[in-house]
Amino acid sequence: MGPPHGSELKYFAYAVDPQGKIQWSRRAEVVDQEGRLDGLYVLGTNASAEQIPSAGVLGHSKNLLEVEDAFCHLKSYMDVRPVFHWRPDRVRNHVRICFLAYWLRAKLGVQWRAKDQKIEVHNLLRQLQAIRLGQLAVEGKCRSRRW
């Protein structure tokens, strides 16, 4: 079944003429309408303006993005994967461990930036993951070894 003889996409209208050629046009009114909203974000909260001024809402939103980014890092760089628990104590402890890892990462980031280091913390963590420490037994003698 071929394409319809005439239809609209979000920003374009198109039609196929009897000779099989596609005719299209830009939907300028839709492009202009969405262009007026470019760069604007709508942030909602159930707090009143007295409780949190608008700048505070933006700050909280950015903090939320940082927390979401941190959990992304936890799950990828630190190999924390989704774990499904059914007992409430295990759920709480899993959240505690994730929070502790997040706190350690944030603490490392603060100290790293205080030393004027340019590498980002998640790149530093990736480099640290490459360090391995193990024991090698040669002729019955154990030796610590990095590789």
C-alpha positions as protocol buffer text, in pm:
chain_id: "A"
residue {
  index: 1
  type: MET
  ca { x: 0 y: 0 z: 0 }
}
residue {
  index: 2
  type: GLY
  ca { x: 152 y: 333 z: -105 }
}
residue {
  index: 3
  type: PRO
  ca { x: 157 y: 663 z: 80 }
}
residue {
  index: 4
  type: PRO
  ca { x: -165 y: 861 z: 104 }
}
residue {
  index: 5
  type: HIS
  ca { x: -240 y: 1111 z: -169 }
}
residue {
  index: 6
  type: GLY
  ca { x: -233 y: 1400 z: 77 }
}
residue {
  index: 7
  type: SER
  ca { x: -138 y: 1432 z: 438 }
}
residue {
  index: 8
  type: GLU
  ca { x: 28 y: 1651 z: 698 }
}
residue {
  index: 9
  type: LEU
  ca { x: 325 y: 1604 z: 923 }
}
residue {
  index: 10
  type: LYS
  ca { x: 388 y: 1834 z: 1215 }
}
residue {
  index: 11
  type: TYR
  ca { x: 589 y: 2092 z: 1019 }
}
residue {
  index: 12
  type: PHE
  ca { x: 514 y: 1994 z: 661 }
}
residue {
  index: 13
  type: ALA
  ca { x: 216 y: 1920 z: 439 }
}
residue {
  index: 14
  type: TYR
  ca { x: 266 y: 1686 z: 148 }
}
residue {
  index: 15
  type: ALA
  ca { x: 76 y: 1528 z: -136 }
}
residue {
  index: 16
  type: VAL
  ca { x: 154 y: 1288 z: -418 }
}
residue {
  index: 17
  type: ASP
  ca { x: 37 y: 1405 z: -760 }
}
residue {
  index: 18
  type: PRO
  ca { x: -106 y: 1165 z: -1025 }
}
residue {
  index: 19
  type: GLN
  ca { x: 240 y: 1134 z: -1186 }
}
residue {
  index: 20
  type: GLY
  ca { x: 381 y: 1004 z: -856 }
}
residue {
  index: 21
  type: LYS
  ca { x: 578 y: 1316 z: -765 }
}
residue {
  index: 22
  type: ILE
  ca { x: 567 y: 1441 z: -410 }
}
residue {
  index: 23
  type: GLN
  ca { x: 458 y: 1800 z: -353 }
}
residue {
  index: 24
  type: TRP
  ca { x: 533 y: 1949 z: -14 }
}
residue {
  index: 25
  type: SER
  ca { x: 512 y: 2278 z: 169 }
}
residue {
  index: 26
  type: ARG
  ca { x: 629 y: 2402 z: 504 }
}
residue {
  index: 27
  type: ARG
  ca { x: 355 y: 2473 z: 760 }
}
residue {
  index: 28
  type: ALA
  ca { x: 485 y: 2819 z: 853 }
}
residue {
  index: 29
  type: GLU
  ca { x: 211 y: 2891 z: 1106 }
}
residue {
  index: 30
  type: VAL
  ca { x: 302 y: 2582 z: 1312 }
}
residue {
  index: 31
  type: VAL
  ca { x: 675 y: 2657 z: 1289 }
}
residue {
  index: 32
  type: ASP
  ca { x: 617 y: 3020 z: 1395 }
}
residue {
  index: 33
  type: GLN
  ca { x: 385 y: 2920 z: 1681 }
}
residue {
  index: 34
  type: GLU
  ca { x: 639 y: 2675 z: 1824 }
}
residue {
  index: 35
  type: GLY
  ca { x: 923 y: 2922 z: 1761 }
}
residue {
  index: 36
  type: ARG
  ca { x: 765 y: 3161 z: 2011 }
}
residue {
  index: 37
  type: LEU
  ca { x: 806 y: 2893 z: 2280 }
}
residue {
  index: 38
  type: ASP
  ca { x: 1167 y: 2798 z: 2198 }
}
residue {
  index: 39
  type: GLY
  ca { x: 1387 y: 2815 z: 2506 }
}
residue {
  index: 40
  type: LEU
  ca { x: 1097 y: 2843 z: 2751 }
}
residue {
  index: 41
  type: TYR
  ca { x: 1026 y: 2584 z: 3015 }
}
residue {
  index: 42
  type: VAL
  ca { x: 715 y: 2553 z: 3224 }
}
residue {
  index: 43
  type: LEU
  ca { x: 794 y: 2447 z: 3579 }
}
residue {
  index: 44
  type: GLY
  ca { x: 514 y: 2364 z: 3817 }
}
residue {
  index: 45
  type: THR
  ca { x: 506 y: 2321 z: 4190 }
}
residue {
  index: 46
  type: ASN
  ca { x: 246 y: 2286 z: 4459 }
}
residue {
  index: 47
  type: ALA
  ca { x: 435 y: 2533 z: 4682 }
}
residue {
  index: 48
  type: SER
  ca { x: 319 y: 2893 z: 4706 }
}
residue {
  index: 49
  type: ALA
  ca { x: 528 y: 3187 z: 4585 }
}
residue {
  index: 50
  type: GLU
  ca { x: 588 y: 3281 z: 4950 }
}
residue {
  index: 51
  type: GLN
  ca { x: 729 y: 2936 z: 5026 }
}
residue {
  index: 52
  type: ILE
  ca { x: 951 y: 2917 z: 4719 }
}
residue {
  index: 53
  type: PRO
  ca { x: 1014 y: 3217 z: 4492 }
}
residue {
  index: 54
  type: SER
  ca { x: 1029 y: 3149 z: 4118 }
}
residue {
  index: 55
  type: ALA
  ca { x: 1411 y: 3149 z: 4121 }
}
residue {
  index: 56
  type: GLY
  ca { x: 1393 y: 2883 z: 4392 }
}
residue {
  index: 57
  type: VAL
  ca { x: 1167 y: 2666 z: 4177 }
}
residue {
  index: 58
  type: LEU
  ca { x: 1425 y: 2685 z: 3899 }
}
residue {
  index: 59
  type: GLY
  ca { x: 1703 y: 2600 z: 4145 }
}
residue {
  index: 60
  type: HIS
  ca { x: 1512 y: 2300 z: 4279 }
}
residue {
  index: 61
  type: SER
  ca { x: 1444 y: 2184 z: 3924 }
}
residue {
  index: 62
  type: LYS
  ca { x: 1814 y: 2203 z: 3839 }
}
residue {
  index: 63
  type: ASN
  ca { x: 1897 y: 2014 z: 4159 }
}
residue {
  index: 64
  type: LEU
  ca { x: 1649 y: 1747 z: 4056 }
}
residue {
  index: 65
  type: LEU
  ca { x: 1829 y: 1717 z: 3722 }
}
residue {
  index: 66
  type: GLU
  ca { x: 2159 y: 1676 z: 3910 }
}
residue {
  index: 67
  type: VAL
  ca { x: 2007 y: 1401 z: 4126 }
}
residue {
  index: 68
  type: GLU
  ca { x: 1870 y: 1222 z: 3819 }
}
residue {
  index: 69
  type: ASP
  ca { x: 2212 y: 1255 z: 3654 }
}
residue {
  index: 70
  type: ALA
  ca { x: 2377 y: 1114 z: 3967 }
}
residue {
  index: 71
  type: PHE
  ca { x: 2147 y: 811 z: 3965 }
}
residue {
  index: 72
  type: CYS
  ca { x: 2231 y: 761 z: 3598 }
}
residue {
  index: 73
  type: HIS
  ca { x: 2599 y: 760 z: 3693 }
}
residue {
  index: 74
  type: LEU
  ca { x: 2531 y: 525 z: 3983 }
}
residue {
  index: 75
  type: LYS
  ca { x: 2361 y: 277 z: 3757 }
}
residue {
  index: 76
  type: SER
  ca { x: 2618 y: 292 z: 3478 }
}
residue {
  index: 77
  type: TYR
  ca { x: 2963 y: 383 z: 3611 }
}
residue {
  index: 78
  type: MET
  ca { x: 2929 y: 221 z: 3951 }
}
residue {
  index: 79
  type: ASP
  ca { x: 2743 y: -81 z: 3816 }
}
residue {
  index: 80
  type: VAL
  ca { x: 2439 y: -32 z: 4038 }
}
residue {
  index: 81
  type: ARG
  ca { x: 2165 y: -202 z: 3845 }
}
residue {
  index: 82
  type: PRO
  ca { x: 1798 y: -225 z: 3914 }
}
residue {
  index: 83
  type: VAL
  ca { x: 1745 y: -478 z: 4189 }
}
residue {
  index: 84
  type: PHE
  ca { x: 1397 y: -596 z: 4269 }
}
residue {
  index: 85
  type: HIS
  ca { x: 1333 y: -645 z: 4638 }
}
residue {
  index: 86
  type: TRP
  ca { x: 1013 y: -758 z: 4802 }
}
residue {
  index: 87
  type: ARG
  ca { x: 1100 y: -710 z: 5168 }
}
residue {
  index: 88
  type: PRO
  ca { x: 1075 y: -352 z: 5299 }
}
residue {
  index: 89
  type: ASP
  ca { x: 1405 y: -376 z: 5491 }
}
residue {
  index: 90
  type: ARG
  ca { x: 1590 y: -476 z: 5173 }
}
residue {
  index: 91
  type: VAL
  ca { x: 1434 y: -192 z: 4976 }
}
residue {
  index: 92
  type: ARG
  ca { x: 1542 y: 58 z: 5246 }
}
residue {
  index: 93
  type: ASN
  ca { x: 1893 y: -83 z: 5256 }
}
residue {
  index: 94
  type: HIS
  ca { x: 1923 y: -75 z: 4877 }
}
residue {
  index: 95
  type: VAL
  ca { x: 1823 y: 291 z: 4880 }
}
residue {
  index: 96
  type: ARG
  ca { x: 2073 y: 357 z: 5161 }
}
residue {
  index: 97
  type: ILE
  ca { x: 2355 y: 202 z: 4961 }
}
residue {
  index: 98
  type: CYS
  ca { x: 2261 y: 404 z: 4652 }
}
residue {
  index: 99
  type: PHE
  ca { x: 2245 y: 721 z: 4859 }
}
residue {
  index: 100
  type: LEU
  ca { x: 2584 y: 646 z: 5015 }
}
residue {
  index: 101
  type: ALA
  ca { x: 2735 y: 596 z: 4669 }
}
residue {
  index: 102
  type: TYR
  ca { x: 2576 y: 923 z: 4555 }
}
residue {
  index: 103
  type: TRP
  ca { x: 2711 y: 1106 z: 4861 }
}
residue {
  index: 104
  type: LEU
  ca { x: 3061 y: 967 z: 4803 }
}
residue {
  index: 105
  type: ARG
  ca { x: 3050 y: 1074 z: 4439 }
}
residue {
  index: 106
  type: ALA
  ca { x: 2931 y: 1424 z: 4533 }
}
residue {
  index: 107
  type: LYS
  ca { x: 3197 y: 1453 z: 4805 }
}
residue {
  index: 108
  type: LEU
  ca { x: 3464 y: 1343 z: 4560 }
}
residue {
  index: 109
  type: GLY
  ca { x: 3338 y: 1602 z: 4310 }
}
residue {
  index: 110
  type: VAL
  ca { x: 3359 y: 1885 z: 4564 }
}
residue {
  index: 111
  type: GLN
  ca { x: 3711 y: 1792 z: 4668 }
}
residue {
  index: 112
  type: TRP
  ca { x: 3818 y: 1736 z: 4308 }
}
residue {
  index: 113
  type: ARG
  ca { x: 3693 y: 2079 z: 4200 }
}
residue {
  index: 114
  type: ALA
  ca { x: 3860 y: 2240 z: 4504 }
}
residue {
  index: 115
  type: LYS
  ca { x: 4191 y: 2115 z: 4365 }
}
residue {
  index: 116
  type: ASP
  ca { x: 4116 y: 2292 z: 4032 }
}
residue {
  index: 117
  type: GLN
  ca { x: 4109 y: 1965 z: 3843 }
}
residue {
  index: 118
  type: LYS
  ca { x: 3961 y: 1989 z: 3496 }
}
residue {
  index: 119
  type: ILE
  ca { x: 3856 y: 1627 z: 3442 }
}
residue {
  index: 120
  type: GLU
  ca { x: 3492 y: 1557 z: 3522 }
}
residue {
  index: 121
  type: VAL
  ca { x: 3419 y: 1329 z: 3816 }
}
residue {
  index: 122
  type: HIS
  ca { x: 3249 y: 1058 z: 3611 }
}
residue {
  index: 123
  type: ASN
  ca { x: 3558 y: 1039 z: 3386 }
}
residue {
  index: 124
  type: LEU
  ca { x: 3776 y: 1014 z: 3697 }
}
residue {
  index: 125
  type: LEU
  ca { x: 3560 y: 729 z: 3826 }
}
residue {
  index: 126
  type: ARG
  ca { x: 3599 y: 548 z: 3495 }
}
residue {
  index: 127
  type: GLN
  ca { x: 3976 y: 581 z: 3521 }
}
residue {
  index: 128
  type: LEU
  ca { x: 3968 y: 451 z: 3878 }
}
residue {
  index: 129
  type: GLN
  ca { x: 3766 y: 148 z: 3764 }
}
residue {
  index: 130
  type: ALA
  ca { x: 4062 y: 43 z: 3551 }
}
residue {
  index: 131
  type: ILE
  ca { x: 4279 y: -8 z: 3861 }
}
residue {
  index: 132
  type: ARG
  ca { x: 4274 y: -368 z: 3976 }
}
residue {
  index: 133
  type: LEU
  ca { x: 4439 y: -513 z: 4282 }
}
residue {
  index: 134
  type: GLY
  ca { x: 4480 y: -881 z: 4323 }
}
residue {
  index: 135
  type: GLN
  ca { x: 4710 y: -1142 z: 4465 }
}
residue {
  index: 136
  type: LEU
  ca { x: 4942 y: -1350 z: 4260 }
}
residue {
  index: 137
  type: ALA
  ca { x: 5095 y: -1666 z: 4401 }
}
residue {
  index: 138
  type: VAL
  ca { x: 5435 y: -1754 z: 4260 }
}
residue {
  index: 139
  type: GLU
  ca { x: 5607 y: -2061 z: 4399 }
}
residue {
  index: 140
  type: GLY
  ca { x: 5375 y: -2057 z: 4700 }
}
residue {
  index: 141
  type: LYS
  ca { x: 5442 y: -1693 z: 4787 }
}
residue {
  index: 142
  type: CYS
  ca { x: 5154 y: -1445 z: 4761 }
}
residue {
  index: 143
  type: ARG
  ca { x: 5235 y: -1106 z: 4618 }
}
residue {
  index: 144
  type: SER
  ca { x: 5004 y: -810 z: 4576 }
}
residue {
  index: 145
  type: ARG
  ca { x: 4985 y: -707 z: 4218 }
}
residue {
  index: 146
  type: ARG
  ca { x: 4824 y: -417 z: 4031 }
}
residue {
  index: 147
  type: TRP
  ca { x: 4721 y: -449 z: 3675 }
}
